[in-house]
Amino acid sequence: MLNLEFLFPGKTREVYLAEGVDDFRKRLARYAEVEIKTLKDVRPAGKPDGQIKKEEGEAILARLNPKALVIALDPGGRTLSSEELAGQIGTWEAGGRHHLTFLVGGALGLSPEVLARADFRLSLSRLTFTHEMARLILLEQIYRAFNIRAGTGYHK
């Protein structure tokens, strides 16, 4: 069984988004082991954006399982259809990659060091979403991918 890990800097503050993330976490549990890890927020307190990204990046890198396949959300990453994402997850699993870690950066995105560590960079869309919305969209799309793989009626 696949192990899906999600690393998010800071809590999902919007209640409706947090409830949605939790709903899809529960739904995904039918298909995989699912763990959402919330990292401590980096407090801006007058810090420049580059310093905030660097500190968030260091916290993310410190929490990565060295055996995990790391998928980073990045606007410059590959944009896949839902079917292509389902196929990509199947390819990773068939290749013996059973621990997948998905990274969503904070409001400023992921640091260059985190992006360099990623095994795969995924773009959800050419549109811009808040990092909290990206969390929900990511979990829903992964749930959709598992349903495509299972042949259920969820994906139409």
C-alpha distance (Angstrom), angle and dihedral (degrees) to the residues before:
residue distance angle dihedral
M1 . . .
L2 3.77 . .
N3 3.78 120.9 .
L4 3.80 112.8 -142.6
E5 3.77 117.3 -164.8
F6 3.79 125.3 -176.3
L7 3.80 121.4 -163.7
F8 3.80 115.4 -161.8
P9 3.82 125.8 176.7
G10 3.79 106.9 -132.7
K11 3.78 130.5 -5.1
T12 3.77 124.3 -65.1
R13 3.80 97.6 -105.5
E14 3.80 100.1 -173.0
V15 3.81 104.8 85.5
Y16 3.80 95.5 -148.0
L17 3.81 91.0 52.6
A18 3.81 92.9 45.7
E19 3.82 89.4 51.3
G20 3.80 90.4 49.6
V21 3.81 92.4 49.3
D22 3.80 89.9 50.1
D23 3.81 92.0 47.2
F24 3.81 92.6 54.2
R25 3.81 91.2 42.9
K26 3.81 87.9 58.0
R27 3.81 92.6 45.4
L28 3.81 91.8 49.5
A29 3.81 90.4 52.6
R30 3.83 87.4 78.4
Y31 3.78 89.1 66.5
A32 3.80 106.3 29.2
E33 3.77 146.8 3.8
V34 3.80 103.6 -87.2
E35 3.78 127.8 -162.4
I36 3.78 127.5 173.8
K37 3.79 114.9 -162.4
T38 3.76 119.3 -166.8
L39 3.78 114.1 -156.7
K40 3.77 123.1 -149.6
D41 3.79 113.0 -86.8
V42 3.79 116.7 -108.7
R43 3.79 105.2 -129.3
P44 3.81 112.5 -135.7
A45 3.86 97.1 -148.6
G46 3.78 92.0 163.8
K47 3.80 95.0 -43.2
P48 3.79 116.9 144.7
D49 3.81 116.2 -110.0
G50 3.80 91.8 -110.1
Q51 3.80 91.3 57.0
I52 3.80 92.2 49.2
K53 3.83 91.7 51.0
K54 3.80 90.3 46.7
E55 3.80 93.1 51.8
E56 3.82 92.5 45.4
G57 3.79 88.7 48.5
E58 3.79 93.0 51.4
A59 3.81 90.2 50.5
I60 3.81 91.2 50.3
L61 3.81 94.3 46.9
A62 3.81 90.8 49.2
R63 3.83 90.5 56.3
L64 3.80 98.7 47.5
N65 3.77 119.2 115.4
P66 3.83 104.8 -128.1
K67 3.82 90.3 -138.8
A68 3.80 94.6 52.6
L69 3.77 125.5 106.0
V70 3.80 101.6 -126.9
I71 3.80 119.8 -142.5
A72 3.81 113.9 -172.3
L73 3.77 123.5 -164.3
D74 3.77 106.4 -129.2
P75 3.82 131.7 160.8
G76 3.82 87.5 -134.4
G77 3.81 92.9 52.1
R78 3.79 129.7 101.0
T79 3.78 116.9 -67.8
L80 3.81 110.1 -141.4
S81 3.77 132.0 -174.5
S82 3.80 116.3 -121.7
E83 3.81 89.2 -102.7
E84 3.81 91.5 49.9
L85 3.80 90.7 50.2
A86 3.79 89.7 51.5
G87 3.80 89.4 50.7
Q88 3.79 92.6 47.0
I89 3.81 91.8 52.4
G90 3.82 88.1 49.6
T91 3.81 90.5 50.4
W92 3.80 91.8 50.9
E93 3.79 91.3 48.5
A94 3.82 93.1 46.6
G95 3.80 87.8 50.7
G96 3.80 90.6 58.3
R97 3.79 96.9 -101.2
H98 3.79 102.5 137.8
H99 3.80 99.7 157.8
L100 3.80 113.4 66.5
T101 3.80 120.0 -179.1
F102 3.79 118.1 -164.3
L103 3.79 118.4 -160.0
V104 3.77 126.1 -158.1
G105 3.77 115.3 -178.5
G106 3.75 127.8 -140.0
A107 3.80 125.1 -99.8
L108 3.81 90.2 -61.4
G109 3.79 96.5 48.1
L110 3.79 128.9 -122.5
S111 3.78 124.4 -37.2
P112 3.82 120.3 -109.5
E113 3.83 88.5 -112.1
V114 3.81 91.6 57.3
L115 3.79 92.2 46.0
A116 3.80 89.4 50.3
R117 3.83 90.1 53.4
A118 3.81 93.4 49.8
D119 3.79 117.4 106.3
F120 3.80 90.7 -156.5
R121 3.79 131.9 18.3
L122 3.80 114.8 -150.1
S123 3.78 127.9 -167.8
L124 3.80 116.0 -159.3
S125 3.79 92.9 -159.5
R126 3.76 144.1 -30.3
L127 3.81 85.0 -105.5
T128 3.79 121.0 90.3
F129 3.82 118.9 -115.2
T130 3.77 130.5 -178.6
H131 3.80 111.2 -100.9
E132 3.81 88.7 -113.5
M133 3.82 92.3 53.8
A134 3.81 89.8 46.1
R135 3.82 88.4 59.5
L136 3.80 92.0 57.0
I137 3.81 94.3 42.2
L138 3.81 90.8 49.6
L139 3.81 94.0 51.5
E140 3.80 91.9 45.9
Q141 3.80 91.7 50.3
I142 3.79 92.7 48.8
Y143 3.80 89.4 48.9
R144 3.81 88.2 49.9
A145 3.82 90.0 49.8
F146 3.80 91.3 54.5
N147 3.79 90.2 48.8
I148 3.79 90.6 51.0
R149 3.80 89.0 51.4
A150 3.82 90.7 48.3
G151 3.81 93.5 46.7
T152 3.80 95.4 -124.9
G153 3.78 124.3 153.4
Y154 3.81 94.6 -110.6
H155 3.80 93.1 96.0
K156 3.78 114.2 60.3
